[in-house]
Amino acid sequence: MAVKHVAKKGCTMLVNQLLSMKSSSGKPGIEAQTILTIRPDATLGEAVKMLAEQRIGAVVVSDDGRKPQGILSERDVVRQLGKHGPEVLSTPIAEVMTREVQTCAMSDDALAILERMTQGRFRHMPVVDGDGNMLGVVSIGDAVSGRLKELAAEKEALTGMIMGA
């Protein structure tokens, strides 16, 4: 399993702020026990059920629920169904998951994360500590939302400066 870590500075909002916004909204996120994972020996059908019931776009694959071994997204499921038909639903996730998991740290720049997701064409990224244990998962939606809030705050500050407030 190859785990790539992203780090880039420049933007003021950090990944820990994205997770804070996420946890205050009631979404799974910053508390480790709320990170949804699935074992690699579970079937694709079990993963599809989890994705649908939880209304999520991807699930982290992990034996222990702490270290990511892979990730399975809706896109992965659709590709497998298109290629192999419905019988693929009995296949273990380990055979179809994306093994090269992109991760980030709490202190990473949120804009860099957004850029990485856009360039890599993926939408979910586990947040890990120095030992590779998951602290949360950020989505491209979280990163976009954070960036929009940041831009709104910048606009408000500039408007205040122009208006003399």
C-alpha positions, 0 to 999 in steps of 0.5 A, a space after each residue: 500500500 502506498 500512502 502519499 502525504 500532501 503538504 503545502 503552505 500559502 492559504 490561511 485555512 487549515 485542514 483542522 479548521 475544515 474538520 472543526 466545521 464538519 464536526 460542528 455540523 454533525 457530520 462524521 469527522 474529527 472524532 476517530 470513532 465517527 470515521 466510517 471504515 470497512 474491512 478489506 474482506 467485506 464484499 463490494 455489496 456490503 460497501 454499496 449498502 454502507 454508502 447508500 445508508 450513510 449517504 456518503 460518497 466513499 469509505 476508507 478501507 481499514 483492518 483496524 479502523 485506524 490506518 487507511 489501507 485503501 479507499 472505495 468510492 462510488 466511482 470505483 463501484 460504478 466502474 466495477 459494475 460496468 466492467 463485470 456486471 452485478 456479480 461483482 458485488 460479491 467480490 472482496 473490497 480488497 480486490 477493487 479498492 483504490 490502494 494508493 490513498 492520498 492523505 493529509 495532516 491537520 496542519 496542511 493548507 486547505 487550498 493545497 488539499 483542494 488543488 490536490 483533489 482536483 488534479 488527482 480527480 478524487 474527492 475524499 482524503 483521510 487526515 492522519 497523524 504522524 503515525 498514520 492513524 486517521 483523525 478524520 476524512 475531508 471531502 472536496 465539498 468540505 474544502 470548497 466550503 472552507 474556501 468559500 467561507 475564507 473568501 467571504 471573510 476576505 471580501 468582508 474585510 476588504 469592504 470594511 477597509 474601503 468603507 472605512 469601518 
